[in-house]
Amino acid sequence: MVSAYVVHRKPLQGSVHTLYMIMDGGDVARTQISYPSEGDCETALRARTNARRAACAAISKAKRSGKKGWQAKPMTVKEAA
C-alpha cells in the first residue's frame, strides 16, 4: 500500500530490480521499476480514468453516427485487378 493506493511488487527473474504494478481494482494501471510515490499512483489512476472515459465517448459517438436499416448505403464490390 502506498497511502490509499494498492501496489503489487514482483521481483524480476535474474535481476536485482523489483517491478511495481499500480493497481486499479483488478487491472494494472501502470508498471515501473522504482518505488512509486503517492503522486505517481494518483497520476496513473487519473490517466487510466481519462483513457477509459475517452474510449467510452468514442464508442458512443460511433454508435450514434452509425446508420441503421434502410438509411444504410449499399456496399459496393470492387473488382480485383
N, C-alpha and C positions, 0 to 999 in steps of 0.2 A: 504494500500500500504506500502510495505517495500522496499524502494528505487524504483526500477523499477519492482518489483515483486508483483503479486496480492495475497493477503492473506485474506481468509474469516474467520470471527470469529463466533463461535456458542457456546452460553452458554450451559453447561451441566445441564440437569434436576436434581434437588435435590443436587447440588454440588456448591461450590464456584468457581470451575475451569471453564475455557473457552477453547474450542477446537479450535486450529488454523489450518486451512487447506491451505497448499501452493498449489496454482492452476497452472496448465499448460494448458492454454486455458480453456476448459470447464471441464477438468479432474483434479482430486485431485492427486498431485504428492506425498505428504506426509502430515501426520497429527501429531500434537504434542500439548502438554498442555502448555508449556512455550512459551512466545512470541518469534517468530523466528527472527533471525538476518539476515543480508544480506547474510552472508556466509552459513547459513542454507538453505536459499532459493536457492542459487546457487548450492549447493551440491545436493539438492533434484531434481532439474531440470536436472542436469548433469547425475545423476544416472538413472533417468527416460529415458533420451535420449539414454544412453548406453544400457539399458534393451530393449528398443524398437528396437535399431539397431541390437542387438544380436538375437532378435526374428525374425526379417526380414531376417537375414542371415541364420538362421536355417531353415526357411520356404523355402527360395530359394535353399538351399542345398538339402533339401528333394525333392523338385520338380525336380532338376537336376539329382539326383541319382535314382529316381523312373523309373522303366522300363515301357514301354508302348507297347501296341499292341502285336505283335507276339513274342516279346522278353520276355514277362512276363512268369514267371514259373507257371505251373498249380497248383491250390490249391489242396492239398490232404485232404481227410476227414479221421479223426482218429475215430476208433471205440470206443464207450463208454464202459468202463469196468464194 
